[in-house]
Amino acid sequence: MIKLRFTQLLALLLLGFLASPVHAAELKADLKVDDKDSDKGDKADAKPEADPPLSVTAHTITVDGKVIKYHATAGYIIIKEEEGKPMVRPGLGLDGGSDDKSSDSEDAPKFKNGVKPKAKVFFTAYTLDDVTDPSTRPLTFLFNGGPGSSSIWLHMGSVAPRRAVLTDEGEAPPPPYKLMDNASTWLDRTDLVFIDPVSTGYSRPMPKEDAKQFHGLKEDIASVGDFIRMYTSRNERWLSPKIVMGESYGTTRAAGLSDYLQNRYGLYLNGIILVSSVLNFQALEFTPQNPDPYIAFIPSFATAAWYHHKLSPDMQAKSVADVAQEARTFAGGEYTLALMQGDRISDADRQHVANQLSHFTGIPSGEFKLLNLRMSDGIFFKRLLLADGRYLGRYDSRFSGLSYTPGDPQQDDDYDPSDEAVSPPMNAAFNDYVRRELKYESDLPYEGTTDVFPWNFGDAGNGFPNTGDDLRKAMTRNPYLKVWVTCSYYDMATPFFEAESVVAGMNLAPSIRSNLRFTYYESGHMLYIHNPSRIKFKADFINFLSDATSQPVVHATAP
């Protein structure tokens, strides 16, 4: 949903109301990275780098009985570095930077007219037609995580006007796969811009630029932040209410962006949506000396066991929300105290806690005792359905798949049944959709996910990455910033109790704690693949957007 400037759009429309396909031949000069492209001579080098042409197409969709006309825009924005002002700068909450030295080589692109093209960031945007006042039309930027993931999952599964066809539970149908109109699209409420960070999707570094300079916590925030600034400026959207939505590692990015955009560009957001959040990686790193993940995962173990009918009859008779709450109380209280005691815990207390762990997971207490009361997620994935010869889904514990080695507790299954269930239709849907309906053509592979490791965590390299403090600072300085955290009971990648605990530990001032909200879904990491959850997601968004865009003045001068 990118909002083109009127004159730019008019020029495109005069060429034919629907934009022509961006043919591979037209992009050839822009996309080739061989030596031939770099030997154009000084005359060609003197010209400023122009963005490749965008593909703009007109569409309609019916939402709640109302026909909505909109334009879709697919293509690149080239992010550039200003001479003397590197993207990753000290003193702006993102101090430090990449060790990449590609720009120092003789073959590296040089500054021309004070700027140097660094990367082509691919995006797909949807903008409502006939909006005369952009200040009344919200604008939402969206991305997934990884790191190394494109926006394909949010794009083809959640809030865009078209989505991949799945079952109501979120399962893949048999191929060939199909697309359908998304009745739960957010387009009737906000324009949408789906961003593919550098190296994902069709996004690529410029020729002679090393991709590693974008592969890091701070580097990634800076490049995505610069894209958001450029998009906002080019399309005259500075006065629009602005929302950023990230999923998974995208929540790490979104939290970091909240502070970075304010500091670097003076760009203040109305809202941030954290879908399946991970702000502090300490809660996900299973090591014997780190109790946090063992505590954080217990409620998710309990909900998974409940879903697969592995708990006692009295527990199975309860709702999943009630099971989750009881497990929270145990994990945050009695279990935490037991782990804090370490080897000092008495035999009687060890047995009692092991019994409680069995009560909440359906796994015999003896196994917990052998594991010193600490069961990692990987062991749980194998163990819960071991007797059934199946392996539990990590992204969504409702899903299970056949084990490579049925009955073997030492099995080393290296696939996620929940990922296998959704990846094929999502990838097929996008690759067809981008050419057939968006009229964008490229011979580059669309990298739904790609390897961007080693990922530079900078100062956090010897500890645990944490952008929760960036979010705390942004919320403290911007009392109008609303934050919405979505949690799913069956998400085993970013457990809901981890999100709750990390946010509770942000130490927000009481006056801004009300700017935070949580909502819960009976789904997994990609909550929107579950049809009832996607419908609820839309209703919850409408409430969030209303609060984020209609606030009273906070009187900072009040005595």
N, C-alpha and C positions, 0 to 999 in steps of 0.2 A: 503494500500500500504506500507507495512513495508518491508524494505530492509534487508533481512537476510545476515549475514556474509557468505562468500562463503563456508567455511568449514562446517558451521552449515547446510546450505541448501543442500550441497552435501550429508551429512550424512542422511538427511531426504529423499533425492531422491534415495539413495541406498536402502532404505527400501521399495521402490515402488514409481515410479515417482510421483504419486499423493499421498498426505499424507492420511493415514488412518483416519477414524473418531476418534475424541477424545471421546470415549465411557463414559457413565456415570459411569460405573464400574471403569474405569481407573482414573477418577477424584474423586472417592468417598472419598478417604483418604484426598484429598485436600479440598473438598467442605464441608465436614461434620463439624459441629460446636458443637457437643455434647461432654459430658464429656469424653466419651470413647477415643476421639482423643487426649485429653490432658494427658492421663495416660499411656504414652509410656515408661516412665522411663528415667533416666539420659542418657542412651546410645543413645536413639533416639534424645533427646534434644541436644546432642552434635553435631549433624550433621547440617550443614548449610541448611536453607530452600531453596529448589530447586523450580524453577518456574514450574508449571504444563506444560505438553507438548502442543506445538502449533499445530494447524491444518493448513497445507499448501497445497493449491490446485492450479492447473494450469488452465488457462482460455484464451479465445481469444474474441476480440470484434472488430467490424469494425467501424471505425470513419473516416468520410469524404472519404470513399472509400478505406481506408488503414486498413489492418488486423493488430491488435496489440495483441501481446502475453504478458501475465502478470501472476503474482502469487498473490493470496490472502492469507493472514495470519490472523487467528483468534485465540485469546487466551489471556493469562494473562501475565503481567509483575508485579512482586511483588515489591512494593516500600518499602524501608527499611530506618530506622533511624539509623544514626551513633551515637555511644555513645558519649555523651558530645556535640552533635550538633543537637539539636531538629530541626524538619522541619521548624517550625515557629520561626524565630530568631529575636532578636532586632537589630535595626540599619541598616536594609536592605530595608527600605521603606515599610516593612510589620511588624512593631513592634507590640508586643502584641501577644496574642494567646488564645487558648481555655481554658476554666475552667475545662476541662475534667481531672479527676484524675484516669482514669482506669489503667494507667501504674504504679500507686503507689500500687496497691493491690497485695496481695501475689499470686493470681492466674494469674496475667498479665504475658505475655511473657517476658522473660528476654533477655538481650543482650548476644549473642553468637558470639565469634570472633569479637567483637567490633560493631556488627550491630544487629538490631532487626527488623524482618518483621512486617510491619504495615498494609498493605492492598494489595489486589489483584485488579489490574486495568485491566479491559477488554478492548481490542481494536480490530479493524479490519483494516488491512492495505493492500494496493494494490501497488505493485511495478512492474515496467516495466521490462521485460526480456532483457538480453543482453546489459546491461549498464556497460561499462568497466570503466568509469571515473565518480565517484559519484559527483565530483565537477561541472559537467555539467548538473546534473539532479536535479531539484528543489524538495523539500520535503515540503508538506503542512500538518499541524496538524489541525484537525477540531473538534469542539464540539458545542453542543447546550447549553441551559441555564437553565432556571427554576427560582431559583436553584432547583435542583431535577429532571432535565431532562437528559435522555441519549442522544446519538448522532443519534438516530433513524431517526429523521426528516431530517437532512442534509444527512444522509446515504441513506435513502430510497427514497428521493425526489429530490436531487439536483445534485451532481457532481460525484457520484460513478458510476461504469460501469453498474450497474443494478439498477432499480428503480421500485417502485410500479406503476401500471397502474392507471392513473386518466384521467378525461376528459381534453381537452385542457384548460378549464377554471380552472381546479384544483378540480373538484368535484369527489366524490367517485362514481364508478359504482356500480351496484348491486352485492352482493356477489354471488359466491365465487370470491375472488380477485386474481389478477394475477401480475406477474413480467414481465419486459421486458428489453431489452438492452437500455441503455441510450445514445442516439446519442449526447447528450450535455455533456458527461462526460469530466472531466478535466484530465483524466488519460494520454491522449496523450501529455500533457504539464507538468504534475507534478505527483510524487508519492503522495499517500493520506493515512493519518492515522486518523481514526475516534476513538475518545477517549470517554469512558464512565466514568465520575468521580465517586468516591467512593459512594456507595449505589445505583447508577443508573445502568441500563443494567444488566450485570452479575457481576459488580464490587462489592466487599464486603470487609469490614475490616477483618483482620485476627482474628481467634478465640481468645476470651478474650479481644480483642481490641474494645473499645467503638466507634461506628460510629460517635458519636457527635464530636469527635476530628477532624473530617474532614468537619463538617458542619458549615462553616463560611467563610467570605470573604477572610481573610488571609490564613486560613487553606486550603481552596479549591485551592487557587492560588499556595500555596506551594506544595501540593500533585500532582496537574496536572503539575506543573513545574518540579518536580522530575521525573515524568513519561517521560516528553519530553527529559530531560537530559539522562535518562537511555536508552530510545529508540535510541536516536542519537548516544550514545556511543556504544551500543551493535551492532548496524548495520553500524558502521563506516560512519556516515553521517555528521560529524562536518564540512566538507568542502563543503557540499551541500548548495545551496541557500535555506533558510528556511522561510516559511510563516506560520503564525498562523491565523486561521479563526474562529471567534465565532459568534453565533447568539443570539440575545436577551440578557439574563443575561450572555451568553457566551461572549458578547462584554465587559461587566464589567470585566470578567475574563481575556480576551485577553489583555485589556488595562493594567490591573495589572501585567500580565505576561511580558509585554514588558519591564517594569522596573525591575521586579524580576529576570528574566532570565539573564539580563545584570549584575545586582548586585551580584547575588548569584553564578552564574556559569560562568560568562563571555561569555554567549551565546547570540550573537547578531543576530537579525532577519533582513531579507531583506524587509519583508512586513507584515502588519497586515490588515486583512479584517474584518470590523465590519458590520455584516448583521443585520439590524433592531436594531440599537444600543440604549443602555441605559448606559451612563457613570455616570450621576448624577441623583440620584433618587428624588431630589427635584422637578424635572419637571414632576413627575408622581404622587405625593402625593397631592390629592385634600383636602385642608383645607381652611377655610375662610381667614386665615391670610397669605396664600401662593399663590400669584397670578400666579406663573410660569406655573402650568399645565393648568389653564384656558386659558392662552395665547397660550401655545404650541399646544393645541388641536383644536383651531379654524380652521386652514387650513385643518386639517383632517376631521373635521365636515363638512366643505364646500365640500370637494371632495366626501365624502360619500353621502351627499345630492344631489350633481350633478349626481352621478352614479345612484341613485334611482329616478331621475327626480322630485325632490322636490323643485327646484329653479325656479326662474322666467324665462320666455322665453329667455330674453336677456342673462342671465347667462348660461342657458342650451345650447345656441348656441355656446358657447366658448369651447375650449379644456380643458381637466382636468388640464393641466399644467398652462394654463392661469388663471383658477379659483383658483388654488393653489397660484399663485403669487399674485393675488389681495387680497386673504385672508391673506397671509403673511404680506402684506403692512398694512392692517387694524389691524391685531393682534399685530404686532410689533410697531405700531405707535399710532393711535387714541385709540385703545382698552387698550393698556398698560397704557397710560396717564390717562384714565378714572379710571382704577383699582387703580392706584397710588393715585388718589384723595380720594378714599374711600368714607366716608359719606359726604365729603365736595363738592361732585359733585352736580351741579345745576340740577333742575328738567328738564330743557330744554336739557342739555347735556345728562342726563340719558336717556331721551326719544330718542334722536338722536342715541346714541350708541345702545340702544335696537333695534331700527329700522335697524341699520346696521347688528347686530347679526342675525336678522330675514332674512335680505337680503342674508346672507351667509349660512344660515342653513335651511330656509324654515319653521322654527318654529315661531309662532306668537310672536311679540315683548312683549306682555303683560306677557308671561311666563318668559321671561328674566328679566323683571322688578320685578316680584315676587321673583325671585331667586337672586335679587341684582346684576344682570348682570353676574352671575356666574353659568354656567351649567356644572356639572361634566360629565365625560364619561358615568357613569352608567345611569344617567338620559337620556342622549342622545340616548343610545342604546335602551331604552324603548320607547322614545318619537318619534323618527323619523318616524317609521313605525307603530305607534300605531293605526292609522285609518285602516291599512291593516291587523291588527291582527297578526303582525309579530314582531320579535325581531332581532336586528342587530348583526352581527358578530363582535367580538372584535378583533380577530387576522386578520380578513379580512372583511372589511365592504361591500364588494361586496356580501357577503353571508348573508342570513337571514333565520330564522326558525320560525315555528309556535309558538306563545306565549302560555304559560300555561293558562293564563287568558286573552283572547282577549279583548281589549278595556279598560282594567284596568290600569290607569296611575300609580298605586301603585304596579303593579306586581313585583314579586320578582323572576324573572327568574334566574335560577342558572346554565344555560348551555350556551355554546358558539356555535352557529350554524356553524361557520367556523371551529372550532375544531372537531365537530362531523362529518364534511364532509371529513376530511382527516385522522383522527386517526385510524378508522377501517382498511382501506387498508394498511396503513403504518405498523401497528402492525402485521397484518396477513402476509404481505410480508416478514418482517424481520424474524419472527419465522419460516417460511417455508424455507427461503433462508439460514439461518445460519446452519440448519441441512442438507437440501437437497443438497445445492451447495457448501457451505463452509465446510461441513463435520464436523462441531463442534456440539457436543452433551452435553447438561447439563440438569439436572432435575430442576435446579433453575428457577424461573420465571424471564423472561427478563423484568426488570422494565423500561418501556418506560418513565414513570414519576413516582416519588415516593415522599413521604412526608419527607422532611429533616428539617422541622421546629421544634423548633426555630432555626433560622439561626443566627450565631454569627457575627454581624456587627462590633464588636470591638469598636474602638474609635468613629465610626460613629453611634453607637447605639442610641445616644441621638440627632443625627442630620440626615443628609442625606448621604448615601454612595456615594462616588465619586472617581472613578479611573481615571478620566480625567487628574488629576495632575500627576499620574504615567506615563500616555502616554506622557504628555508634557515633563517630565524629560527624558524619553527614547528617544524621538525625538530630544531633545536638545543635548544630549550626542552622539547620533548616527545619524549623518547627512545623512546617507544612508537609513534610515528607511522610507519606503513609507507606507502611511496609506490610505486605501480605505473605504469609508463609503457608504453603499448602503441604499437607502431610497425608501419606497413604499408609493404611494399616498393613499392606502386603508388600511394601517396598523394603527389600533386603539389601539394597545398595546404599541408600541413605536413610537409615531408620528414623521414624518419627520422634522417638524419645531423644535421640541425638540432637535433632533440630530444636526441640523444646528446651533442652538443657543448655545448649550453646547460646540461644537467644536469651534465656533467663540469666545467663552469666555475663551479658553485655553491660550490666550496671548502668542502665539508662536512668536518667532523672525521672522522678515520678510524673512530672508534667507532660512527658512525651511517651510514656509507656502505652498510653491509650492509642498511639499512632500505629501500634503493632496489632495484628490479628492473625489467628490460625484458623484454617478450615481442614476438615478431615474427609477422606474418601475411602471407600471399600474397593480399592484398586491398588496398583503397584507404582513403580518408579515413573512410568508414563501413565499418569492417572487417567488421561483422556481417552485411552484405547477402550476403556470400559464405558459403554454407552450411558448408563445412568450417572456415572461420575462426570462424564463430559457435559451432560445437561446441567448437573449441579454446579460444575465449574463455571459455566456461563452465567448462571443466576448469581453465584457468589461474586463474579467479576462485576456485574452490574451494580451490586451494592458497594463494592470497593471503589469503583470509578466514581460513583456519586459522592462518596465521602472525600475522595482525593481531589475532586474538582469543584467542590462547593463548601469551602471552609470559611469560618469567620476570621477576622484579622486577629493575629496574636500581638498584643500591645507590649512591645519591648520597652516602652517608656513608662509603663505603669510603675508607680512608686511601691 
